[in-house]
Amino acid sequence: MKVDSHSHSKFSPDGHAEIAEMAAKAKELGAGYLAITDHCDKDALQPGNEVPVPWRQLDIDAYYSDYKMVKAGERELYLAFGIEAGYDHRAEKLYREIIDKYPFDVVINSVHFVEGWDVYFPYFFEGKTKDVAYRMYFEKVYESLFADYPYDIVGHIGYCVRNAPYPDPVIHYEDYSDLLEPILRTIIRLGKTLEVNTHHDMCPNIEILKKYYEFGGRKISFGSDAHRGDVLKDYDKVSKTLKEIGFTHYTYFKQHIEEYEPIE
């Protein structure tokens, strides 16, 4: 079966699809597991962090209520309940309280904000060289690995590339090996799962994935990061690439317990 561990419904501030619509699409495409992981953006509430567009906070009660209604009618698909926690060390207590309160299957820990800006937006890059901007991002990713709340998956390493304004925005591993190697080795040491995200291009890229495998990393999750119901985007293409690297299975979570699905 196909497994997608990262998707967003209309309850995310930038999501558009109904949970029921997403579940139906996933089943149509051959999925046996779909995690709804709506944005929980307590990072955006922290002083000094700027979001240049209107941004609402997740109504978790409404989200959970709708999720339970759809879940109750599912027989073919395991519909998992999750969040994507936007890392900021000042929000750790808030995330602990939320994670303790709700029966999540999976928590994705992702870095969006670096030094006051969500790195998705071009404002972050103003006045910074590629090297400076990317190093700031990777330093924050490394810090996030030690977050003081439980999480399962490390989300979209390389997110800073999506709208980077540089002539060559690609992350070349050797340019940042001094930062990327500790990140990858720490993910492995902590027993976390590295996500392959396909919202834009494959993220992290193949150079980083090969190094993760070389260092002994085997826990890998697939995440479409769907925002408009486009679950399982590029699943077959990514699976082929991962098999060529040497990965044999996807890791996914039910009630924070690891399960595995062979990569076909």
Buried (B, 14 or more C-beta within 10 A) or exposed (E): EBBBBBBBBBBBBBBEBBBBBBBBBBBEBEBBBBBBBBBBBBBBBBEEBEBEEEEEEBEBEEBBEBBEEBBEEBEEBBBBBBBBBBBBEEBBEBBBEBBEEBEBBBBBBBBBBBBEBBBBBEEBBEEBEBEEBBBBBBBBBBEBBEBEBBBBBBBBBBBBBBBBEBEEBBBEBEBBEEBBBBBBBBBBEEEBBBBBBBBBEBBBBBBBBBBBBEEEBBBBBBBBBBBEBBBBBBBEEBBEBBEEEEBEBBBBBEEBEEEEBEBE
